[in-house]
């Protein structure tokens, strides 16, 4: 084999190996970045839905104190509509069904308030609706509670990381440690 041909083969082989290694590194980096982005989007969706459920819960509990002033326009489930596809693959089935029941409870409360919230309704109907609203309020609280473990970002410590603050000496202004 001639030396220039051998040199050309080594150059082409090296370029090919560099391309393969670079492609693999890019693939793995994209995989991990996409996974991180999905988890961040999941936490964001959980926060938004939990916040929306909390607003609905507070609104309904305030309405139970003044049953004659029912306005159903305040109940919202937009965050659920936008982010439920993100929550579906990550939530366990029990948490998913609790959140889904909570959103259904908000829809039922909206329908109930539209029906009963009009002027001139009999007292028995308002009392029955108030009881039903309190049951729906419990379902909303259960759904909100099911999302709590997924809202907080988990902190993982690596080997060799900085020890906890309590284990490190504290420095005062003069530079001495306590």
Rosetta constraint file for C-alpha pairs under 8 A:
AtomPair CA 1 CA 5 HARMONIC 7.11 0.50
AtomPair CA 1 CA 6 HARMONIC 6.84 0.50
AtomPair CA 2 CA 6 HARMONIC 6.28 0.50
AtomPair CA 3 CA 7 HARMONIC 6.07 0.50
AtomPair CA 4 CA 8 HARMONIC 6.10 0.50
AtomPair CA 5 CA 9 HARMONIC 6.20 0.50
AtomPair CA 6 CA 10 HARMONIC 6.26 0.50
AtomPair CA 7 CA 11 HARMONIC 6.19 0.50
AtomPair CA 8 CA 12 HARMONIC 6.12 0.50
AtomPair CA 9 CA 13 HARMONIC 5.89 0.50
AtomPair CA 10 CA 14 HARMONIC 5.92 0.50
AtomPair CA 11 CA 15 HARMONIC 6.15 0.50
AtomPair CA 12 CA 16 HARMONIC 6.07 0.50
AtomPair CA 13 CA 17 HARMONIC 6.11 0.50
AtomPair CA 14 CA 18 HARMONIC 6.05 0.50
AtomPair CA 15 CA 19 HARMONIC 6.13 0.50
AtomPair CA 16 CA 20 HARMONIC 6.25 0.50
AtomPair CA 17 CA 21 HARMONIC 6.06 0.50
AtomPair CA 18 CA 22 HARMONIC 5.91 0.50
AtomPair CA 19 CA 23 HARMONIC 5.97 0.50
AtomPair CA 20 CA 24 HARMONIC 6.19 0.50
AtomPair CA 21 CA 25 HARMONIC 6.16 0.50
AtomPair CA 22 CA 26 HARMONIC 6.11 0.50
AtomPair CA 23 CA 27 HARMONIC 6.09 0.50
AtomPair CA 24 CA 28 HARMONIC 6.19 0.50
AtomPair CA 25 CA 29 HARMONIC 6.05 0.50
AtomPair CA 26 CA 30 HARMONIC 6.02 0.50
AtomPair CA 27 CA 31 HARMONIC 6.12 0.50
AtomPair CA 28 CA 32 HARMONIC 6.28 0.50
AtomPair CA 29 CA 33 HARMONIC 6.06 0.50
AtomPair CA 30 CA 34 HARMONIC 5.88 0.50
AtomPair CA 31 CA 35 HARMONIC 6.16 0.50
AtomPair CA 32 CA 36 HARMONIC 6.14 0.50
AtomPair CA 33 CA 37 HARMONIC 6.11 0.50
AtomPair CA 34 CA 38 HARMONIC 6.13 0.50
AtomPair CA 35 CA 39 HARMONIC 6.31 0.50
AtomPair CA 36 CA 40 HARMONIC 6.20 0.50
AtomPair CA 37 CA 41 HARMONIC 6.09 0.50
AtomPair CA 38 CA 42 HARMONIC 6.05 0.50
AtomPair CA 38 CA 86 HARMONIC 7.83 0.50
AtomPair CA 39 CA 43 HARMONIC 6.25 0.50
AtomPair CA 40 CA 44 HARMONIC 6.15 0.50
AtomPair CA 41 CA 45 HARMONIC 6.06 0.50
AtomPair CA 41 CA 86 HARMONIC 7.20 0.50
AtomPair CA 42 CA 46 HARMONIC 6.16 0.50
AtomPair CA 42 CA 86 HARMONIC 5.74 0.50
AtomPair CA 42 CA 87 HARMONIC 5.93 0.50
AtomPair CA 42 CA 90 HARMONIC 7.67 0.50
AtomPair CA 43 CA 47 HARMONIC 6.14 0.50
AtomPair CA 43 CA 150 HARMONIC 6.36 0.50
AtomPair CA 43 CA 151 HARMONIC 5.37 0.50
AtomPair CA 43 CA 152 HARMONIC 7.54 0.50
AtomPair CA 43 CA 153 HARMONIC 7.59 0.50
AtomPair CA 44 CA 48 HARMONIC 6.19 0.50
AtomPair CA 44 CA 151 HARMONIC 7.61 0.50
AtomPair CA 45 CA 49 HARMONIC 6.04 0.50
AtomPair CA 45 CA 79 HARMONIC 7.25 0.50
AtomPair CA 45 CA 80 HARMONIC 7.98 0.50
AtomPair CA 45 CA 83 HARMONIC 5.36 0.50
AtomPair CA 45 CA 84 HARMONIC 7.64 0.50
AtomPair CA 45 CA 86 HARMONIC 7.14 0.50
AtomPair CA 45 CA 87 HARMONIC 7.06 0.50
AtomPair CA 46 CA 50 HARMONIC 5.89 0.50
AtomPair CA 46 CA 87 HARMONIC 7.32 0.50
AtomPair CA 46 CA 147 HARMONIC 6.18 0.50
AtomPair CA 46 CA 150 HARMONIC 6.76 0.50
AtomPair CA 46 CA 151 HARMONIC 5.85 0.50
AtomPair CA 47 CA 51 HARMONIC 5.98 0.50
AtomPair CA 47 CA 147 HARMONIC 7.97 0.50
AtomPair CA 47 CA 151 HARMONIC 5.69 0.50
AtomPair CA 48 CA 52 HARMONIC 6.12 0.50
AtomPair CA 48 CA 79 HARMONIC 5.96 0.50
AtomPair CA 49 CA 53 HARMONIC 6.10 0.50
AtomPair CA 49 CA 77 HARMONIC 7.83 0.50
AtomPair CA 49 CA 79 HARMONIC 5.38 0.50
AtomPair CA 49 CA 80 HARMONIC 5.75 0.50
AtomPair CA 49 CA 83 HARMONIC 7.91 0.50
AtomPair CA 50 CA 54 HARMONIC 6.05 0.50
AtomPair CA 50 CA 144 HARMONIC 5.27 0.50
AtomPair CA 50 CA 147 HARMONIC 6.48 0.50
AtomPair CA 50 CA 148 HARMONIC 7.73 0.50
AtomPair CA 51 CA 55 HARMONIC 6.21 0.50
AtomPair CA 52 CA 56 HARMONIC 6.25 0.50
AtomPair CA 52 CA 76 HARMONIC 6.99 0.50
AtomPair CA 52 CA 77 HARMONIC 6.86 0.50
AtomPair CA 52 CA 79 HARMONIC 7.03 0.50
AtomPair CA 53 CA 57 HARMONIC 5.98 0.50
AtomPair CA 53 CA 77 HARMONIC 7.95 0.50
AtomPair CA 53 CA 102 HARMONIC 7.59 0.50
AtomPair CA 53 CA 103 HARMONIC 7.68 0.50
AtomPair CA 53 CA 140 HARMONIC 6.43 0.50
AtomPair CA 53 CA 141 HARMONIC 7.70 0.50
AtomPair CA 53 CA 143 HARMONIC 7.85 0.50
AtomPair CA 53 CA 144 HARMONIC 6.16 0.50
AtomPair CA 54 CA 58 HARMONIC 6.10 0.50
AtomPair CA 54 CA 141 HARMONIC 7.66 0.50
AtomPair CA 54 CA 144 HARMONIC 6.92 0.50
AtomPair CA 55 CA 59 HARMONIC 6.04 0.50
AtomPair CA 56 CA 60 HARMONIC 6.04 0.50
AtomPair CA 56 CA 74 HARMONIC 7.75 0.50
AtomPair CA 56 CA 75 HARMONIC 5.70 0.50
AtomPair CA 56 CA 76 HARMONIC 7.15 0.50
AtomPair CA 56 CA 106 HARMONIC 7.20 0.50
AtomPair CA 57 CA 61 HARMONIC 6.09 0.50
AtomPair CA 57 CA 137 HARMONIC 6.11 0.50
AtomPair CA 57 CA 140 HARMONIC 6.43 0.50
AtomPair CA 57 CA 141 HARMONIC 6.91 0.50
AtomPair CA 58 CA 62 HARMONIC 6.15 0.50
AtomPair CA 59 CA 63 HARMONIC 6.22 0.50
AtomPair CA 59 CA 74 HARMONIC 7.70 0.50
AtomPair CA 59 CA 75 HARMONIC 7.81 0.50
AtomPair CA 60 CA 64 HARMONIC 6.25 0.50
AtomPair CA 60 CA 133 HARMONIC 7.50 0.50
AtomPair CA 60 CA 137 HARMONIC 6.92 0.50
AtomPair CA 61 CA 65 HARMONIC 6.90 0.50
AtomPair CA 61 CA 134 HARMONIC 7.78 0.50
AtomPair CA 61 CA 137 HARMONIC 7.34 0.50
AtomPair CA 62 CA 66 HARMONIC 6.93 0.50
AtomPair CA 63 CA 67 HARMONIC 5.73 0.50
AtomPair CA 63 CA 69 HARMONIC 7.14 0.50
AtomPair CA 63 CA 70 HARMONIC 6.35 0.50
AtomPair CA 64 CA 130 HARMONIC 6.41 0.50
AtomPair CA 64 CA 133 HARMONIC 7.62 0.50
AtomPair CA 64 CA 134 HARMONIC 7.57 0.50
AtomPair CA 66 CA 70 HARMONIC 7.73 0.50
AtomPair CA 67 CA 126 HARMONIC 7.34 0.50
AtomPair CA 67 CA 130 HARMONIC 7.27 0.50
AtomPair CA 68 CA 117 HARMONIC 6.95 0.50
AtomPair CA 69 CA 117 HARMONIC 7.15 0.50
AtomPair CA 70 CA 113 HARMONIC 6.18 0.50
AtomPair CA 70 CA 117 HARMONIC 5.07 0.50
AtomPair CA 71 CA 113 HARMONIC 6.85 0.50
AtomPair CA 71 CA 114 HARMONIC 7.49 0.50
AtomPair CA 71 CA 117 HARMONIC 6.84 0.50
AtomPair CA 72 CA 109 HARMONIC 7.92 0.50
AtomPair CA 72 CA 110 HARMONIC 5.25 0.50
AtomPair CA 72 CA 111 HARMONIC 7.93 0.50
AtomPair CA 72 CA 113 HARMONIC 5.72 0.50
AtomPair CA 72 CA 114 HARMONIC 6.22 0.50
AtomPair CA 73 CA 110 HARMONIC 7.74 0.50
AtomPair CA 75 CA 106 HARMONIC 6.82 0.50
AtomPair CA 75 CA 110 HARMONIC 6.65 0.50
AtomPair CA 76 CA 106 HARMONIC 7.71 0.50
AtomPair CA 77 CA 81 HARMONIC 6.54 0.50
AtomPair CA 77 CA 103 HARMONIC 6.89 0.50
AtomPair CA 77 CA 106 HARMONIC 7.70 0.50
AtomPair CA 78 CA 82 HARMONIC 6.28 0.50
AtomPair CA 79 CA 83 HARMONIC 5.93 0.50
AtomPair CA 79 CA 84 HARMONIC 7.96 0.50
AtomPair CA 80 CA 84 HARMONIC 5.33 0.50
AtomPair CA 80 CA 103 HARMONIC 7.62 0.50
AtomPair CA 83 CA 87 HARMONIC 6.58 0.50
AtomPair CA 84 CA 88 HARMONIC 6.09 0.50
AtomPair CA 85 CA 89 HARMONIC 7.65 0.50
AtomPair CA 86 CA 90 HARMONIC 7.56 0.50
AtomPair CA 87 CA 91 HARMONIC 5.86 0.50
AtomPair CA 87 CA 96 HARMONIC 7.91 0.50
AtomPair CA 88 CA 96 HARMONIC 7.11 0.50
AtomPair CA 91 CA 95 HARMONIC 6.08 0.50
AtomPair CA 91 CA 96 HARMONIC 5.67 0.50
AtomPair CA 92 CA 96 HARMONIC 6.08 0.50
AtomPair CA 93 CA 97 HARMONIC 6.06 0.50
AtomPair CA 94 CA 98 HARMONIC 6.21 0.50
AtomPair CA 95 CA 99 HARMONIC 6.19 0.50
AtomPair CA 95 CA 143 HARMONIC 7.30 0.50
AtomPair CA 95 CA 146 HARMONIC 5.27 0.50
AtomPair CA 95 CA 147 HARMONIC 7.12 0.50
AtomPair CA 96 CA 100 HARMONIC 6.04 0.50
AtomPair CA 97 CA 101 HARMONIC 5.95 0.50
AtomPair CA 98 CA 102 HARMONIC 6.16 0.50
AtomPair CA 98 CA 139 HARMONIC 7.54 0.50
AtomPair CA 98 CA 142 HARMONIC 6.41 0.50
AtomPair CA 98 CA 143 HARMONIC 4.63 0.50
AtomPair CA 98 CA 146 HARMONIC 6.66 0.50
AtomPair CA 99 CA 103 HARMONIC 6.30 0.50
AtomPair CA 99 CA 140 HARMONIC 7.72 0.50
AtomPair CA 99 CA 142 HARMONIC 7.64 0.50
AtomPair CA 99 CA 143 HARMONIC 4.13 0.50
AtomPair CA 99 CA 144 HARMONIC 6.84 0.50
AtomPair CA 99 CA 146 HARMONIC 6.92 0.50
AtomPair CA 99 CA 147 HARMONIC 7.58 0.50
AtomPair CA 100 CA 104 HARMONIC 6.22 0.50
AtomPair CA 100 CA 143 HARMONIC 7.39 0.50
AtomPair CA 101 CA 105 HARMONIC 6.01 0.50
AtomPair CA 101 CA 139 HARMONIC 6.61 0.50
AtomPair CA 101 CA 140 HARMONIC 7.49 0.50
AtomPair CA 101 CA 143 HARMONIC 6.98 0.50
AtomPair CA 102 CA 106 HARMONIC 6.39 0.50
AtomPair CA 102 CA 136 HARMONIC 7.76 0.50
AtomPair CA 102 CA 139 HARMONIC 5.21 0.50
AtomPair CA 102 CA 140 HARMONIC 4.19 0.50
AtomPair CA 102 CA 141 HARMONIC 7.44 0.50
AtomPair CA 102 CA 142 HARMONIC 7.15 0.50
AtomPair CA 102 CA 143 HARMONIC 5.04 0.50
AtomPair CA 102 CA 144 HARMONIC 7.59 0.50
AtomPair CA 103 CA 107 HARMONIC 6.45 0.50
AtomPair CA 103 CA 140 HARMONIC 7.12 0.50
AtomPair CA 103 CA 143 HARMONIC 7.99 0.50
AtomPair CA 104 CA 108 HARMONIC 6.12 0.50
AtomPair CA 105 CA 109 HARMONIC 5.97 0.50
AtomPair CA 105 CA 136 HARMONIC 5.24 0.50
AtomPair CA 105 CA 137 HARMONIC 7.51 0.50
AtomPair CA 105 CA 139 HARMONIC 6.56 0.50
AtomPair CA 105 CA 140 HARMONIC 6.47 0.50
AtomPair CA 106 CA 110 HARMONIC 6.20 0.50
AtomPair CA 106 CA 136 HARMONIC 7.41 0.50
AtomPair CA 106 CA 140 HARMONIC 7.25 0.50
AtomPair CA 107 CA 111 HARMONIC 6.38 0.50
AtomPair CA 108 CA 112 HARMONIC 6.01 0.50
AtomPair CA 108 CA 136 HARMONIC 7.89 0.50
AtomPair CA 109 CA 113 HARMONIC 5.92 0.50
AtomPair CA 109 CA 133 HARMONIC 6.36 0.50
AtomPair CA 109 CA 136 HARMONIC 6.95 0.50
AtomPair CA 110 CA 114 HARMONIC 6.15 0.50
AtomPair CA 111 CA 115 HARMONIC 6.24 0.50
AtomPair CA 112 CA 116 HARMONIC 6.02 0.50
AtomPair CA 112 CA 117 HARMONIC 7.84 0.50
AtomPair CA 112 CA 129 HARMONIC 7.02 0.50
AtomPair CA 113 CA 117 HARMONIC 5.02 0.50
AtomPair CA 114 CA 118 HARMONIC 7.10 0.50
AtomPair CA 116 CA 121 HARMONIC 6.63 0.50
AtomPair CA 116 CA 125 HARMONIC 7.28 0.50
AtomPair CA 116 CA 126 HARMONIC 6.56 0.50
AtomPair CA 116 CA 129 HARMONIC 7.17 0.50
AtomPair CA 117 CA 121 HARMONIC 7.83 0.50
AtomPair CA 121 CA 125 HARMONIC 6.77 0.50
AtomPair CA 121 CA 126 HARMONIC 6.96 0.50
AtomPair CA 122 CA 126 HARMONIC 6.56 0.50
AtomPair CA 123 CA 127 HARMONIC 6.13 0.50
AtomPair CA 124 CA 128 HARMONIC 6.17 0.50
AtomPair CA 125 CA 129 HARMONIC 6.09 0.50
AtomPair CA 126 CA 130 HARMONIC 6.01 0.50
AtomPair CA 127 CA 131 HARMONIC 6.31 0.50
AtomPair CA 128 CA 132 HARMONIC 6.24 0.50
AtomPair CA 129 CA 133 HARMONIC 5.97 0.50
AtomPair CA 130 CA 134 HARMONIC 6.25 0.50
AtomPair CA 131 CA 135 HARMONIC 6.51 0.50
AtomPair CA 132 CA 136 HARMONIC 6.25 0.50
AtomPair CA 133 CA 137 HARMONIC 6.00 0.50
AtomPair CA 134 CA 138 HARMONIC 6.48 0.50
AtomPair CA 135 CA 139 HARMONIC 6.67 0.50
AtomPair CA 136 CA 140 HARMONIC 6.35 0.50
AtomPair CA 137 CA 141 HARMONIC 6.26 0.50
AtomPair CA 138 CA 142 HARMONIC 6.20 0.50
AtomPair CA 139 CA 143 HARMONIC 6.26 0.50
AtomPair CA 140 CA 144 HARMONIC 6.20 0.50
AtomPair CA 141 CA 145 HARMONIC 6.10 0.50
AtomPair CA 142 CA 146 HARMONIC 6.22 0.50
AtomPair CA 143 CA 147 HARMONIC 6.76 0.50
AtomPair CA 144 CA 148 HARMONIC 6.80 0.50
AtomPair CA 147 CA 151 HARMONIC 6.50 0.50
AtomPair CA 148 CA 152 HARMONIC 7.34 0.50
AtomPair CA 157 CA 161 HARMONIC 6.59 0.50
AtomPair CA 163 CA 167 HARMONIC 6.32 0.50
AtomPair CA 163 CA 168 HARMONIC 6.90 0.50
AtomPair CA 164 CA 168 HARMONIC 6.89 0.50
AtomPair CA 169 CA 177 HARMONIC 5.99 0.50
AtomPair CA 169 CA 178 HARMONIC 6.11 0.50
AtomPair CA 170 CA 177 HARMONIC 5.50 0.50
AtomPair CA 170 CA 178 HARMONIC 5.56 0.50
AtomPair CA 171 CA 175 HARMONIC 5.79 0.50
AtomPair CA 171 CA 176 HARMONIC 5.79 0.50
AtomPair CA 171 CA 177 HARMONIC 4.50 0.50
AtomPair CA 171 CA 178 HARMONIC 6.47 0.50
AtomPair CA 172 CA 176 HARMONIC 5.75 0.50
AtomPair CA 172 CA 177 HARMONIC 6.18 0.50
AtomPair CA 172 CA 178 HARMONIC 7.32 0.50
